[in-house]
Amino acid sequence: MKHSRFLTIFITTHVLFILLQIHKHTQVVRHSYKKQEFEQQLAMLSEKKELLTHMLCSLKSHEAVHDWAQNELGMPPIKLGQIKKIVAS
């Protein structure tokens, strides 16, 4: 009686350990795929950030601001005679 009970407990625990190993392995694979997805998303967002930074720098340039002011806002080009010199006394 004790021998069969021990054998039943022994086999049951081994089956449980095998099931736990399988569960652990599936969790590792699942998290590996998630990590891969996040790395791809990070690469895509880094490229987008670089593109937006480049666009921001080009829009901040003097030529872009000058063209925008003349084309979009309809400002006439400034002449040298319109500039006034301010002297501190």
MIKOL-927410 format. One record per atom (N, C-alpha, C, CB): atom name; y, z, x; residue number from 1. Coordinates in nm, 3 decimals. Glycine has a CB too. Layout:
<rs>
+------+---------+---------+---------+------+
| name |       y |       z |       x | resi |
+------+---------+---------+---------+------+
|   CA |       Y |       Z |       X |  NUM |
...
+------+---------+---------+---------+------+
</rs>
This chain:
<rs>
+------+---------+---------+---------+------+
| name |       y |       z |       x | resi |
+------+---------+---------+---------+------+
|    N |  -0.120 |   0.000 |   0.082 |    1 |
|   CA |   0.000 |   0.000 |   0.000 |    1 |
|    C |   0.126 |   0.000 |   0.087 |    1 |
|   CB |   0.000 |   0.121 |  -0.093 |    1 |
|    N |   0.129 |   0.087 |   0.188 |    2 |
|   CA |   0.247 |   0.093 |   0.274 |    2 |
|    C |   0.262 |  -0.034 |   0.356 |    2 |
|   CB |   0.238 |   0.214 |   0.367 |    2 |
|    N |   0.150 |  -0.090 |   0.395 |    3 |
|   CA |   0.155 |  -0.212 |   0.475 |    3 |
|    C |   0.213 |  -0.329 |   0.394 |    3 |
|   CB |   0.015 |  -0.247 |   0.526 |    3 |
|    N |   0.172 |  -0.344 |   0.270 |    4 |
|   CA |   0.223 |  -0.453 |   0.187 |    4 |
|    C |   0.371 |  -0.431 |   0.151 |    4 |
|   CB |   0.138 |  -0.465 |   0.058 |    4 |
|    N |   0.410 |  -0.307 |   0.132 |    5 |
|   CA |   0.551 |  -0.278 |   0.103 |    5 |
|    C |   0.638 |  -0.307 |   0.225 |    5 |
|   CB |   0.568 |  -0.129 |   0.059 |    5 |
|    N |   0.592 |  -0.268 |   0.341 |    6 |
|   CA |   0.664 |  -0.298 |   0.465 |    6 |
|    C |   0.676 |  -0.448 |   0.485 |    6 |
|   CB |   0.594 |  -0.233 |   0.585 |    6 |
|    N |   0.569 |  -0.520 |   0.463 |    7 |
|   CA |   0.569 |  -0.664 |   0.478 |    7 |
|    C |   0.666 |  -0.730 |   0.379 |    7 |
|   CB |   0.427 |  -0.720 |   0.459 |    7 |
|    N |   0.670 |  -0.682 |   0.257 |    8 |
|   CA |   0.762 |  -0.735 |   0.156 |    8 |
|    C |   0.907 |  -0.709 |   0.197 |    8 |
|   CB |   0.733 |  -0.671 |   0.019 |    8 |
|    N |   0.937 |  -0.590 |   0.242 |    9 |
|   CA |   1.073 |  -0.557 |   0.286 |    9 |
|    C |   1.110 |  -0.639 |   0.410 |    9 |
|   CB |   1.086 |  -0.405 |   0.317 |    9 |
|    N |   1.017 |  -0.655 |   0.501 |   10 |
|   CA |   1.040 |  -0.731 |   0.624 |   10 |
|    C |   1.072 |  -0.877 |   0.591 |   10 |
|   CB |   0.916 |  -0.722 |   0.717 |   10 |
|    N |   0.992 |  -0.938 |   0.506 |   11 |
|   CA |   1.013 |  -1.078 |   0.469 |   11 |
|    C |   1.143 |  -1.093 |   0.389 |   11 |
|   CB |   0.893 |  -1.132 |   0.386 |   11 |
|    N |   1.171 |  -1.002 |   0.301 |   12 |
|   CA |   1.293 |  -1.007 |   0.220 |   12 |
|    C |   1.417 |  -0.998 |   0.309 |   12 |
|   CB |   1.295 |  -0.894 |   0.115 |   12 |
|    N |   1.417 |  -0.907 |   0.404 |   13 |
|   CA |   1.533 |  -0.894 |   0.494 |   13 |
|    C |   1.549 |  -1.020 |   0.579 |   13 |
|   CB |   1.519 |  -0.770 |   0.584 |   13 |
|    N |   1.440 |  -1.078 |   0.624 |   14 |
|   CA |   1.451 |  -1.199 |   0.704 |   14 |
|    C |   1.504 |  -1.316 |   0.621 |   14 |
|   CB |   1.315 |  -1.235 |   0.765 |   14 |
|    N |   1.458 |  -1.325 |   0.500 |   15 |
|   CA |   1.510 |  -1.430 |   0.412 |   15 |
|    C |   1.660 |  -1.409 |   0.386 |   15 |
|   CB |   1.433 |  -1.433 |   0.278 |   15 |
|    N |   1.701 |  -1.285 |   0.366 |   16 |
|   CA |   1.843 |  -1.257 |   0.347 |   16 |
|    C |   1.925 |  -1.291 |   0.471 |   16 |
|   CB |   1.863 |  -1.109 |   0.311 |   16 |
|    N |   1.872 |  -1.259 |   0.589 |   17 |
|   CA |   1.942 |  -1.294 |   0.712 |   17 |
|    C |   1.953 |  -1.445 |   0.729 |   17 |
|   CB |   1.871 |  -1.233 |   0.834 |   17 |
|    N |   1.850 |  -1.517 |   0.692 |   18 |
|   CA |   1.855 |  -1.663 |   0.699 |   18 |
|    C |   1.960 |  -1.717 |   0.602 |   18 |
|   CB |   1.716 |  -1.724 |   0.668 |   18 |
|    N |   1.963 |  -1.662 |   0.483 |   19 |
|   CA |   2.064 |  -1.705 |   0.385 |   19 |
|    C |   2.206 |  -1.672 |   0.433 |   19 |
|   CB |   2.038 |  -1.638 |   0.249 |   19 |
|    N |   2.221 |  -1.558 |   0.497 |   20 |
|   CA |   2.353 |  -1.522 |   0.550 |   20 |
|    C |   2.393 |  -1.616 |   0.663 |   20 |
|   CB |   2.353 |  -1.376 |   0.600 |   20 |
|    N |   2.299 |  -1.655 |   0.746 |   21 |
|   CA |   2.330 |  -1.750 |   0.854 |   21 |
|    C |   2.372 |  -1.886 |   0.797 |   21 |
|   CB |   2.208 |  -1.766 |   0.949 |   21 |
|    N |   2.301 |  -1.929 |   0.694 |   22 |
|   CA |   2.337 |  -2.055 |   0.630 |   22 |
|    C |   2.476 |  -2.047 |   0.568 |   22 |
|   CB |   2.233 |  -2.093 |   0.522 |   22 |
|    N |   2.504 |  -1.935 |   0.502 |   23 |
|   CA |   2.637 |  -1.916 |   0.443 |   23 |
|    C |   2.745 |  -1.915 |   0.551 |   23 |
|   CB |   2.642 |  -1.783 |   0.362 |   23 |
|    N |   2.719 |  -1.846 |   0.659 |   24 |
|   CA |   2.816 |  -1.840 |   0.769 |   24 |
|    C |   2.841 |  -1.980 |   0.826 |   24 |
|   CB |   2.765 |  -1.744 |   0.881 |   24 |
|    N |   2.734 |  -2.056 |   0.843 |   25 |
|   CA |   2.749 |  -2.190 |   0.897 |   25 |
|    C |   2.830 |  -2.280 |   0.803 |   25 |
|   CB |   2.611 |  -2.252 |   0.923 |   25 |
|    N |   2.805 |  -2.270 |   0.675 |   26 |
|   CA |   2.882 |  -2.352 |   0.580 |   26 |
|    C |   3.030 |  -2.310 |   0.580 |   26 |
|   CB |   2.823 |  -2.339 |   0.439 |   26 |
|    N |   3.055 |  -2.180 |   0.595 |   27 |
|   CA |   3.195 |  -2.135 |   0.602 |   27 |
|    C |   3.263 |  -2.190 |   0.727 |   27 |
|   CB |   3.201 |  -1.980 |   0.603 |   27 |
|    N |   3.192 |  -2.191 |   0.839 |   28 |
|   CA |   3.249 |  -2.243 |   0.964 |   28 |
|    C |   3.281 |  -2.392 |   0.948 |   28 |
|   CB |   3.153 |  -2.221 |   1.083 |   28 |
|    N |   3.191 |  -2.466 |   0.888 |   29 |
|   CA |   3.213 |  -2.609 |   0.868 |   29 |
|    C |   3.331 |  -2.631 |   0.773 |   29 |
|   CB |   3.086 |  -2.677 |   0.812 |   29 |
|    N |   3.338 |  -2.555 |   0.666 |   30 |
|   CA |   3.447 |  -2.568 |   0.570 |   30 |
|    C |   3.581 |  -2.540 |   0.637 |   30 |
|   CB |   3.426 |  -2.473 |   0.452 |   30 |
|    N |   3.588 |  -2.435 |   0.717 |   31 |
|   CA |   3.714 |  -2.401 |   0.784 |   31 |
|    C |   3.747 |  -2.503 |   0.893 |   31 |
|   CB |   3.706 |  -2.259 |   0.844 |   31 |
|    N |   3.647 |  -2.561 |   0.952 |   32 |
|   CA |   3.671 |  -2.666 |   1.051 |   32 |
|    C |   3.737 |  -2.787 |   0.986 |   32 |
|   CB |   3.540 |  -2.707 |   1.119 |   32 |
|    N |   3.689 |  -2.826 |   0.870 |   33 |
|   CA |   3.751 |  -2.938 |   0.798 |   33 |
|    C |   3.893 |  -2.903 |   0.755 |   33 |
|   CB |   3.667 |  -2.976 |   0.675 |   33 |
|    N |   3.915 |  -2.781 |   0.709 |   34 |
|   CA |   4.050 |  -2.739 |   0.671 |   34 |
|    C |   4.144 |  -2.745 |   0.791 |   34 |
|   CB |   4.047 |  -2.595 |   0.612 |   34 |
|    N |   4.093 |  -2.698 |   0.906 |   35 |
|   CA |   4.174 |  -2.700 |   1.027 |   35 |
|    C |   4.210 |  -2.842 |   1.065 |   35 |
|   CB |   4.101 |  -2.631 |   1.143 |   35 |
|    N |   4.115 |  -2.932 |   1.053 |   36 |
|   CA |   4.140 |  -3.072 |   1.084 |   36 |
|    C |   4.245 |  -3.130 |   0.989 |   36 |
|   CB |   4.010 |  -3.152 |   1.076 |   36 |
|    N |   4.238 |  -3.099 |   0.863 |   37 |
|   CA |   4.339 |  -3.146 |   0.767 |   37 |
|    C |   4.477 |  -3.092 |   0.802 |   37 |
|   CB |   4.301 |  -3.104 |   0.624 |   37 |
|    N |   4.484 |  -2.964 |   0.838 |   38 |
|   CA |   4.614 |  -2.905 |   0.874 |   38 |
|    C |   4.669 |  -2.965 |   1.002 |   38 |
|   CB |   4.600 |  -2.754 |   0.889 |   38 |
|    N |   4.582 |  -2.998 |   1.098 |   39 |
|   CA |   4.629 |  -3.060 |   1.221 |   39 |
|    C |   4.684 |  -3.200 |   1.193 |   39 |
|   CB |   4.516 |  -3.068 |   1.324 |   39 |
|    N |   4.619 |  -3.275 |   1.104 |   40 |
|   CA |   4.671 |  -3.406 |   1.067 |   40 |
|    C |   4.804 |  -3.394 |   0.994 |   40 |
|   CB |   4.569 |  -3.480 |   0.979 |   40 |
|    N |   4.815 |  -3.295 |   0.907 |   41 |
|   CA |   4.940 |  -3.272 |   0.835 |   41 |
|    C |   5.050 |  -3.232 |   0.932 |   41 |
|   CB |   4.922 |  -3.164 |   0.727 |   41 |
|    N |   5.016 |  -3.150 |   1.031 |   42 |
|   CA |   5.115 |  -3.109 |   1.131 |   42 |
|    C |   5.162 |  -3.228 |   1.212 |   42 |
|   CB |   5.056 |  -3.002 |   1.223 |   42 |
|    N |   5.071 |  -3.317 |   1.250 |   43 |
|   CA |   5.111 |  -3.436 |   1.325 |   43 |
|    C |   5.202 |  -3.525 |   1.241 |   43 |
|   CB |   4.987 |  -3.515 |   1.371 |   43 |
|    N |   5.169 |  -3.542 |   1.113 |   44 |
|   CA |   5.251 |  -3.624 |   1.025 |   44 |
|    C |   5.390 |  -3.562 |   1.009 |   44 |
|   CB |   5.183 |  -3.640 |   0.888 |   44 |
|    N |   5.396 |  -3.430 |   0.991 |   45 |
|   CA |   5.526 |  -3.364 |   0.973 |   45 |
|    C |   5.607 |  -3.367 |   1.103 |   45 |
|   CB |   5.506 |  -3.219 |   0.927 |   45 |
|    N |   5.541 |  -3.360 |   1.217 |   46 |
|   CA |   5.613 |  -3.370 |   1.345 |   46 |
|    C |   5.675 |  -3.507 |   1.361 |   46 |
|   CB |   5.519 |  -3.341 |   1.463 |   46 |
|    N |   5.600 |  -3.612 |   1.324 |   47 |
|   CA |   5.656 |  -3.747 |   1.330 |   47 |
|    C |   5.774 |  -3.761 |   1.234 |   47 |
|   CB |   5.548 |  -3.851 |   1.297 |   47 |
|    N |   5.760 |  -3.705 |   1.115 |   48 |
|   CA |   5.868 |  -3.712 |   1.017 |   48 |
|    C |   5.991 |  -3.637 |   1.067 |   48 |
|   CB |   5.822 |  -3.655 |   0.881 |   48 |
|    N |   5.970 |  -3.522 |   1.130 |   49 |
|   CA |   6.081 |  -3.445 |   1.184 |   49 |
|    C |   6.152 |  -3.523 |   1.294 |   49 |
|   CB |   6.032 |  -3.310 |   1.238 |   49 |
|    N |   6.074 |  -3.589 |   1.380 |   50 |
|   CA |   6.133 |  -3.668 |   1.487 |   50 |
|    C |   6.214 |  -3.784 |   1.430 |   50 |
|   CB |   6.024 |  -3.721 |   1.581 |   50 |
|    N |   6.160 |  -3.850 |   1.328 |   51 |
|   CA |   6.231 |  -3.961 |   1.264 |   51 |
|    C |   6.361 |  -3.913 |   1.200 |   51 |
|   CB |   6.142 |  -4.028 |   1.159 |   51 |
|    N |   6.355 |  -3.799 |   1.129 |   52 |
|   CA |   6.476 |  -3.746 |   1.064 |   52 |
|    C |   6.579 |  -3.700 |   1.167 |   52 |
|   CB |   6.441 |  -3.629 |   0.971 |   52 |
|    N |   6.533 |  -3.643 |   1.278 |   53 |
|   CA |   6.626 |  -3.602 |   1.383 |   53 |
|    C |   6.695 |  -3.724 |   1.443 |   53 |
|   CB |   6.552 |  -3.523 |   1.494 |   53 |
|    N |   6.618 |  -3.830 |   1.463 |   54 |
|   CA |   6.677 |  -3.953 |   1.516 |   54 |
|    C |   6.778 |  -4.011 |   1.418 |   54 |
|   CB |   6.566 |  -4.057 |   1.545 |   54 |
|    N |   6.744 |  -4.009 |   1.289 |   55 |
|   CA |   6.838 |  -4.059 |   1.188 |   55 |
|    C |   6.965 |  -3.974 |   1.185 |   55 |
|   CB |   6.772 |  -4.060 |   1.049 |   55 |
|    N |   6.950 |  -3.842 |   1.196 |   56 |
|   CA |   7.067 |  -3.753 |   1.196 |   56 |
|    C |   7.157 |  -3.781 |   1.315 |   56 |
|   CB |   7.023 |  -3.606 |   1.197 |   56 |
|    N |   7.098 |  -3.799 |   1.431 |   57 |
|   CA |   7.178 |  -3.827 |   1.550 |   57 |
|    C |   7.251 |  -3.960 |   1.537 |   57 |
|   CB |   7.090 |  -3.828 |   1.675 |   57 |
|    N |   7.182 |  -4.060 |   1.480 |   58 |
|   CA |   7.249 |  -4.190 |   1.464 |   58 |
|    C |   7.361 |  -4.181 |   1.361 |   58 |
|   CB |   7.148 |  -4.299 |   1.424 |   58 |
|    N |   7.344 |  -4.100 |   1.256 |   59 |
|   CA |   7.449 |  -4.087 |   1.155 |   59 |
|    C |   7.567 |  -4.004 |   1.204 |   59 |
|   CB |   7.392 |  -4.025 |   1.028 |   59 |
|    N |   7.544 |  -3.918 |   1.302 |   60 |
|   CA |   7.652 |  -3.837 |   1.357 |   60 |
|    C |   7.733 |  -3.911 |   1.463 |   60 |
|   CB |   7.596 |  -3.709 |   1.416 |   60 |
|    N |   7.687 |  -4.026 |   1.504 |   61 |
|   CA |   7.757 |  -4.098 |   1.611 |   61 |
|    C |   7.896 |  -4.142 |   1.562 |   61 |
|   CB |   7.674 |  -4.222 |   1.657 |   61 |
|    N |   7.984 |  -4.161 |   1.657 |   62 |
|   CA |   8.123 |  -4.197 |   1.626 |   62 |
|    C |   8.129 |  -4.332 |   1.555 |   62 |
|   CB |   8.207 |  -4.201 |   1.754 |   62 |
|    N |   8.049 |  -4.426 |   1.599 |   63 |
|   CA |   8.050 |  -4.559 |   1.538 |   63 |
|    C |   8.004 |  -4.554 |   1.393 |   63 |
|   CB |   7.962 |  -4.656 |   1.618 |   63 |
|    N |   7.900 |  -4.475 |   1.365 |   64 |
|   CA |   7.849 |  -4.465 |   1.229 |   64 |
|    C |   7.953 |  -4.401 |   1.136 |   64 |
|   CB |   7.718 |  -4.385 |   1.226 |   64 |
|    N |   8.020 |  -4.298 |   1.185 |   65 |
|   CA |   8.124 |  -4.232 |   1.104 |   65 |
|    C |   8.241 |  -4.327 |   1.082 |   65 |
|   CB |   8.172 |  -4.101 |   1.174 |   65 |
|    N |   8.278 |  -4.400 |   1.185 |   66 |
|   CA |   8.388 |  -4.496 |   1.174 |   66 |
|    C |   8.353 |  -4.606 |   1.074 |   66 |
|   CB |   8.420 |  -4.557 |   1.313 |   66 |
|    N |   8.235 |  -4.664 |   1.083 |   67 |
|   CA |   8.193 |  -4.768 |   0.989 |   67 |
|    C |   8.185 |  -4.714 |   0.847 |   67 |
|   CB |   8.057 |  -4.825 |   1.030 |   67 |
|    N |   8.133 |  -4.594 |   0.830 |   68 |
|   CA |   8.121 |  -4.534 |   0.697 |   68 |
|    C |   8.258 |  -4.512 |   0.636 |   68 |
|   CB |   8.043 |  -4.402 |   0.704 |   68 |
|    N |   8.352 |  -4.462 |   0.718 |   69 |
|   CA |   8.488 |  -4.435 |   0.667 |   69 |
|    C |   8.555 |  -4.565 |   0.623 |   69 |
|   CB |   8.573 |  -4.365 |   0.775 |   69 |
|    N |   8.536 |  -4.672 |   0.698 |   70 |
|   CA |   8.601 |  -4.798 |   0.662 |   70 |
|    C |   8.530 |  -4.867 |   0.547 |   70 |
|   CB |   8.607 |  -4.890 |   0.783 |   70 |
|    N |   8.399 |  -4.870 |   0.548 |   71 |
|   CA |   8.324 |  -4.946 |   0.447 |   71 |
|    C |   8.308 |  -4.869 |   0.316 |   71 |
|   CB |   8.188 |  -4.982 |   0.501 |   71 |
|    N |   8.266 |  -4.746 |   0.324 |   72 |
|   CA |   8.237 |  -4.668 |   0.202 |   72 |
|    C |   8.364 |  -4.608 |   0.140 |   72 |
|   CB |   8.139 |  -4.556 |   0.235 |   72 |
|    N |   8.451 |  -4.555 |   0.224 |   73 |
|   CA |   8.570 |  -4.488 |   0.173 |   73 |
|    C |   8.692 |  -4.580 |   0.166 |   73 |
|   CB |   8.602 |  -4.369 |   0.258 |   73 |
|    N |   8.682 |  -4.696 |   0.227 |   74 |
|   CA |   8.793 |  -4.791 |   0.222 |   74 |
|    C |   8.913 |  -4.749 |   0.305 |   74 |
|   CB |   8.837 |  -4.811 |   0.081 |   74 |
|    N |   8.893 |  -4.674 |   0.410 |   75 |
|   CA |   9.003 |  -4.631 |   0.496 |   75 |
|    C |   9.040 |  -4.745 |   0.591 |   75 |
|   CB |   8.966 |  -4.502 |   0.575 |   75 |
|    N |   9.169 |  -4.771 |   0.605 |   76 |
|   CA |   9.209 |  -4.876 |   0.699 |   76 |
|    C |   9.197 |  -4.825 |   0.843 |   76 |
|   CB |   9.354 |  -4.923 |   0.669 |   76 |
|    N |   9.181 |  -4.915 |   0.937 |   77 |
|   CA |   9.176 |  -4.870 |   1.077 |   77 |
|    C |   9.310 |  -4.811 |   1.118 |   77 |
|   CB |   9.139 |  -4.988 |   1.170 |   77 |
|    N |   9.305 |  -4.712 |   1.203 |   78 |
|   CA |   9.427 |  -4.644 |   1.246 |   78 |
|    C |   9.492 |  -4.722 |   1.360 |   78 |
|   CB |   9.396 |  -4.498 |   1.291 |   78 |
|    N |   9.623 |  -4.727 |   1.356 |   79 |
|   CA |   9.699 |  -4.797 |   1.460 |   79 |
|    C |   9.757 |  -4.692 |   1.555 |   79 |
|   CB |   9.813 |  -4.886 |   1.398 |   79 |
|    N |   9.781 |  -4.737 |   1.675 |   80 |
|   CA |   9.832 |  -4.645 |   1.777 |   80 |
|    C |   9.968 |  -4.588 |   1.738 |   80 |
|   CB |   9.843 |  -4.717 |   1.912 |   80 |
|    N |  10.048 |  -4.663 |   1.668 |   81 |
|   CA |  10.181 |  -4.616 |   1.627 |   81 |
|    C |  10.174 |  -4.507 |   1.521 |   81 |
|   CB |  10.262 |  -4.732 |   1.575 |   81 |
|    N |  10.060 |  -4.494 |   1.452 |   82 |
|   CA |  10.047 |  -4.391 |   1.349 |   82 |
|    C |  10.011 |  -4.254 |   1.406 |   82 |
|   CB |   9.943 |  -4.433 |   1.248 |   82 |
|    N |   9.977 |  -4.249 |   1.532 |   83 |
|   CA |   9.940 |  -4.123 |   1.595 |   83 |
|    C |  10.065 |  -4.049 |   1.641 |   83 |
|   CB |   9.844 |  -4.147 |   1.714 |   83 |
|    N |  10.074 |  -3.924 |   1.602 |   84 |
|   CA |  10.190 |  -3.843 |   1.642 |   84 |
|    C |  10.143 |  -3.740 |   1.744 |   84 |
|   CB |  10.257 |  -3.774 |   1.517 |   84 |
|    N |  10.225 |  -3.720 |   1.840 |   85 |
|   CA |  10.194 |  -3.626 |   1.947 |   85 |
|    C |  10.258 |  -3.491 |   1.913 |   85 |
|   CB |  10.245 |  -3.679 |   2.086 |   85 |
|    N |  10.177 |  -3.389 |   1.918 |   86 |
|   CA |  10.226 |  -3.253 |   1.890 |   86 |
|    C |  10.238 |  -3.182 |   2.022 |   86 |
|   CB |  10.130 |  -3.175 |   1.791 |   86 |
|    N |  10.359 |  -3.132 |   2.050 |   87 |
|   CA |  10.384 |  -3.063 |   2.176 |   87 |
|    C |  10.418 |  -2.918 |   2.144 |   87 |
|   CB |  10.501 |  -3.131 |   2.257 |   87 |
|    N |  10.348 |  -2.828 |   2.213 |   88 |
|   CA |  10.376 |  -2.686 |   2.195 |   88 |
|    C |  10.499 |  -2.650 |   2.276 |   88 |
|   CB |  10.254 |  -2.598 |   2.235 |   88 |
|    N |  10.592 |  -2.578 |   2.213 |   89 |
|   CA |  10.713 |  -2.543 |   2.288 |   89 |
|    C |  10.722 |  -2.397 |   2.316 |   89 |
|   CB |  10.835 |  -2.587 |   2.214 |   89 |
+------+---------+---------+---------+------+
</rs>
